[in-house]
Amino acid sequence: MKIFIYVIFISSIILILSGYLIDGINSEKLIGLGTVLLFFIVIPLFLYYRWKNKSFKDFILKNDNIKNGNKL
């Protein structure tokens, strides 16, 4: 999963850069496709990969933690 996310990330960056560097009819389409890949595929996959085994209770600040001086 990690390698798949990296490959799609690098390909979206290459699409965006090639759209800026190549002056042609499809340059705007390349920029748009790279942006869509980045924001609608790479970022959700990355967030799912990083948060899939986490508990939200670990990140909530409670009164007991504040009184005891415990860190999250």
BELVENPE-V986048 format. One record per residue. N is the residue number from 0. RES is the residue in three letters. PHI is phi in whole degrees, -180 to 180 (* if undefined). Layout:
N;RES;PHI
N;RES;PHI
//
This chain:
0;MET;*
1;LYS;-64
2;ILE;-68
3;PHE;-61
4;ILE;-65
5;TYR;-62
6;VAL;-64
7;ILE;-68
8;PHE;-63
9;ILE;-65
10;SER;-66
11;SER;-69
12;ILE;-65
13;ILE;-64
14;LEU;-62
15;ILE;-66
16;LEU;-66
17;SER;-68
18;GLY;-66
19;TYR;-76
20;LEU;-83
21;ILE;-95
22;ASP;-93
23;GLY;-163
24;ILE;-69
25;ASN;-93
26;SER;-67
27;GLU;-69
28;LYS;-68
29;LEU;-66
30;ILE;-64
31;GLY;-65
32;LEU;-65
33;GLY;-64
34;THR;-68
35;VAL;-63
36;LEU;-60
37;LEU;-67
38;PHE;-88
39;PHE;-105
40;ILE;-122
41;VAL;-69
42;ILE;-65
43;PRO;-63
44;LEU;-65
45;PHE;-64
46;LEU;-65
47;TYR;-64
48;TYR;-63
49;ARG;-79
50;TRP;-110
51;LYS;-68
52;ASN;-112
53;LYS;-100
54;SER;-110
55;PHE;-69
56;LYS;-66
57;ASP;-70
58;PHE;-104
59;ILE;-91
60;LEU;-85
61;LYS;-113
62;ASN;-63
63;ASP;-62
64;ASN;-69
65;ILE;-71
66;LYS;-68
67;ASN;-83
68;GLY;79
69;ASN;-75
70;LYS;-89
71;LEU;-72
//
